[in-house]
Amino acid sequence: MGLSIGIVGLPNVGKSTTFNALTKAQNAEAANYPFCTIEPNKAVVSVPDTRLNELAKIVNPQKIQHSVVEFVDIAGLVRGASKGEGLGNQFLANIKECNMILHIVRCFEDSNITHIEGRIDPISDIEIIELELLFADIASLNKRIEKLQKESKAQKGTNAQLSLALELLTHLESNNPVRSFAKKESEEFIALNKELRFLTNKEVIYGANVSEEGLESDNEFVKKVREYAAQNGAIAIKLCAKIEEEMVDMSDDERAEFLASLGAKQSGLTQIIREGFNRLGLISYFTAGVKEVRAWTIKKGDSAPKAAGVIHKDFEKGFIRAECISYADFIKYGGEAKAKEAGAMRIEGKEYIVQDGDVMHFRFNV
């Protein structure tokens, strides 16, 4: 199971610089002009998790494998993107493929970097992008409604999905995102969303991009973005994309010391990765052996067989049982053998709900 986050925002707000820092590689062109990113750049980033290092100290594996997040750097959207302006249709389609949106917002002044709207106003910037996403959802929903109406006439009966689609259209045309629609739990909505993958139904993290001086305390731009995020059930995380990019080659200790000197406790990008994981209800369980110590990504609430299926589908089909040790007990007793001796290893069946940090070994029939 992977997590895919699309990086969106107006041109020249720091998207590609953020992408460079996230991937720890200079493989996304960052330039001071719109549409320098024509095709979406994709890269896989490890989810920071110090527990893997602690497990590795005990197991001494050949390698460590973190859970991962795929970031997609999507070219700058502009007014009219939903109607094709600035190659908007292509970029909006790329967002549909992502599980979540990271909306980078410019929260700094710099006369050397042009702003496509000619002013620095983060809330207005956010509204431009979100309106385009809303328009795109309305357009795709209207097409689906036309199809449903034809089907309804042919069948000469009521169509539950059509009724819901019309309700949702009214909701959207009142400038409300899909995520606030009251009937999201209905079967009709779930089926509709599976087909159309509504853009305004995706979780959003606002990345308030500041200058180096803005890291120590929130400027007025950042305060406005935090307030906007809170009002819309989202979260805003402050970062300095330029500084994050400069920290690419630093060790963990150097990075921590550097951030402290700037008045920041933690990398903004680390916070974004972890928050993305959390807001989508994802957790990690571990396998720990001589070949590798590895984190596996599952949904919170997944059963043991479903968790086993992340490793291989045959593990889920032939699941017999799971041998499970909590992370705390694995560390406390110094590994599997001593945890087992202490009675800390549990045998769990098909109904077991895997917990974050469980160290697991699966038994299955081929």
N, C-alpha and C positions, 0 to 999 in steps of 0.2 A: 504494500500500500504506500503510495507516495502522496506528498502534499505539494501542490503547485500554486504559487503566488504570482500574480501578474502585477508588474510595477507600472502604474499609470500616472498621468499628470500632464499639465500643459508643457509645451516645449521649454527648454532652458530652466527647468526647476531643480535639476540634479539627478534625474532618473538614471542616466547611463553612468554617472560617477558613482551612484549608489550601487549599481549593478557590478561595476568593477570591484568595488570594495567587498561586496558580498561573495563574489566568486574567487576572490584573492588572485585575480588574473586580469590583465589589461586587455580583455577580449571583447569589449563593447566600446565602440568609438564614442568619445565624449567631445562634442564640438559645440561652439556657440552659434548654432543656427538650427532652425526647425527641421525635423524629418531626417536628421543624420542617421537615425536608426530606422532602416526601411523594413528589413525582415526581423522578426522577433528573435532576440538572442536568448538562448536557454542555457542554464548551468545548474549543476547540482551542488548544494551547500550542506555541510554537516550541521546537525542540530547539536549545539554545545551541551554536553552532559558529562560532568566530572565523575559520575558514578562508574562510567566505563573504565576510567583510569584506575579507580580504586579496585575494581574487579580484576583488572589486568595485573595489578601488583601481586595478587594472590595466585592467579592462574598462570601468569607468564606466557601469554599466547604469542603466536607468530605474528598476528595482526589484530588491530582493533577496528571495528566497523560501526560507525555512528548511524543513527537514523538520519534521513536526508530530506531536504526541501528543494524542490525545483523552482527557481526564480526565472520568470520570463520578462525580459525588458521590452516593453511594448512602446512603439514610437509615439511621440507626443500627439495627444488629441487636441483639437481646436474647436471653436464654434462651428457647428454644421457637420461635425464628424458623422453623426447619424444619417446624414444625407449624402455622405461621401466626400465631404471637404477634407483636404489633407490626407487622402487615402484612408479616410476614417472607417469605411465599411470593413476593410481588410483588418484594421487594428481592433475593431470591436469584436470581430469574429475570433481573434486570438484570445481576447479576454474570456470568451465563453468557455474556452478549454481549461481555464484556471479554477481552482477551488476557492480562491480568496483574492482580494485586491489590496495591494499596498499603494495607497495614494500619496505620492510625494508632493508636498506643498512648499512653495518658496516662502521662507520666513526671514529673509535677509535683504538688505539693501546693497547693491553693487552696480555702480554706473557702467562698469566694463562688461556686464552681462545683460544683454537686452531681454526685456520681457515682452512677449508677443502681444499682450494687452496694453503695454505702455505704462503700467503702474504696478506697484506691489500691494496687493489686496488678497490675502490668502483665502478668505471666505468667498469672495467673488470667484476666485480660481476654482475652488472646490465646486461651487454651484454650476459653473460652466461645464465641468466634466460630468457631474452627476445628472445634469439636465440632458446631456447627450446620451448617457446610458439609459435614462428614462425614455427618451424618444425612440431609442433603438428597441427597447422592450415593447413599447406601444406598437411599433411597426411590425415586429415579429408576431405579436399577439393578434393584431388585425388580420394578418394573413391566415393565421390558424382559425380565427373566428369565421372567416369567409368559407373555409373548407368545412368547418363544423356545421355551418348553416346549410350548405349544400347537402351534407350527409343527413341532416335533420329533416329536410324536405323530402328526400328520397325515402327515408324510413317512416315518414308521417307520424312522428311521435316526439316526445320530449327527449331532450339530450342534456343530461346532467352536467357534462363537461362544458357544453355551450353556455348553459346558465352561469356556471362559475366563471367562465372566460369573460362573459359580458360584465359580471360584477367586478372582476379584476381590472378590466379596461376602464371602468368608471373610477376605480381607485387610482389607477395610474394617471388618468387625465385630470385628476385633482392634485397632481404633482406629489403623489405619495409613492415611495418605492415599494417594490414587491415585498421586501422583507417585513413591512408593517401590515401586510394584508391579513385579515382576521382568519381566513379559512385555509391557512397554509398546511394544516394537518389533514385535510380531506384527501380522499383517494383521487378525486378529480384534479386537485391542484398538484399533487405529487406526480401524477402521470403527465400533466401539462408541463411542469417544470423540468421533468426528465427529458422531454422532447425539445423544449425551447431554451433551457438553461438561462433563465432570466439574469441579466447583468445586475439589476438592482436588488436581487435576492442574495447576492454574495456578501459574506462578511468583509468588512473594511477596516484596515488599520491606516490611520493618517500619519505619515512620516513628515514631521515638521522639520524641514531642512534649514539649519541656521548657520551662521558664520562661526568661526572659532570663538569669537568673543561671546557668542550667544549660548555657549554650552553651560556656563556656570549658573546663570539664572535665566528664567523665561522672559523674553521680550514681549511686547504687546501683541505681536503677530502670533506667537506661540500660544499665548493666553487665549486668544480668540479661537484658535484651532482646537485647543483642549475643550473649551466651552462648547463649541459646535459638535465635537465628537461625543461629548457627554450627553448632549441633548438628543443625539440620534442613535444612542445605544452602541456607540463605537468607542475606540480608544485612540488617543494621539500619543505618539512616541517621538521625542525630540532626538535629532541626530545632526551631525555635521558631516555631510557626504564627503567633503574634501578631506577632513581629518580621518574619516574611516578609511579612505583610500590610502592615505599616508601610512596607516597602521598595518597595512597588508603584510609587510615583511617582518613585523615585530614579533618577538616571542610573547607568550602570555604574560610573563612578569613585566616585560618592557611596556606592553600595552596598558597594563593596569597602572603602572607608575605614570605613564604619559597622560592617561585619562584623569588620574588624580591631580596632576599638575594643572589641568584645565578645569577642575572643579566638577568633573563627572565621575560617577561611581562605576558605571558600566557602559559598554559600547551600546549605542542605540540600535545597531544592527543585530546584536545578540538578543536584545530585548524583543525586537521585531520577530525574529525567528521563533523564539520561545512563545511569544504571545500568539503567533499564528498557529502554532501547534496546539496551544491550550484552547483557543477560541473555537477551533474546529473539533474539539473533543477528542484529540488524539493523545495516546499514551505510548510508552515503550515498555516492552518486557525484554529480558536478556537471555541469551544463550552464552554459556561460558565454558570453553574447552581449550585444549592445547593449540588447536589450529587457529581459533579466533574467539575473541570476546565481541559479541555483536548485539546491537539494539535493533529490535523489530517494531515497526509502527503498526498499531491497531487502534480501533475506535474504543473509547471508554465504554464498558458494558459488553464487550465481545466475550464470547464463551471460549473455553480452552480449545475445542476443535476448530473454531474459526481462527483463533490465534495461530494454531498449528498450520492452518492452510496458507498463511502468509509466507511461510517457509517453502511449502510445496503443497499443491492441491491434494496429492495422495495422502499427505499427513492428516488432512481433514477427513477425507473419505474413509480411511482405515483407522481412525483414532481409537485407541484403547484407553489410555490414561495419560496423565501428565504428572511428572515428578516436579514438585515446586518448592522453592525456598525463597522466602522474602529477601529483598536486597539487604535489609538491616541484619537479618540472621546470617546471611552468607558472609558479610563483613565481620560480624561479631565472632563467629566461630572459625573464620579463616579458611573458608572453602566448603566444597560439597561434602567431602568425607566426614569432616568433623561436625558439620551441621546435621548430617544424617545420624551420627553417633549420639548427638545431643537431642535427637527426636524433633529437629526443626524442619526436616524434609516431610512434606505432605504429599499424599497420593490423591490427586483430584480427578474427577470424572467429567463426563460430557456437560454437566450443568454448571461447572465452575466458571465464575466470572473472573477473568484475569485482572490482576491489580497492577498498577504502575510500579515498575521496578522488580516484578517477580523474576526470579532466575529459574528457567524452565528446561525440562528435558522431556520429549514426547515419545511415547510408545505407540506403535501403530502396526496394522497389518498391511502388507503390500497388496 
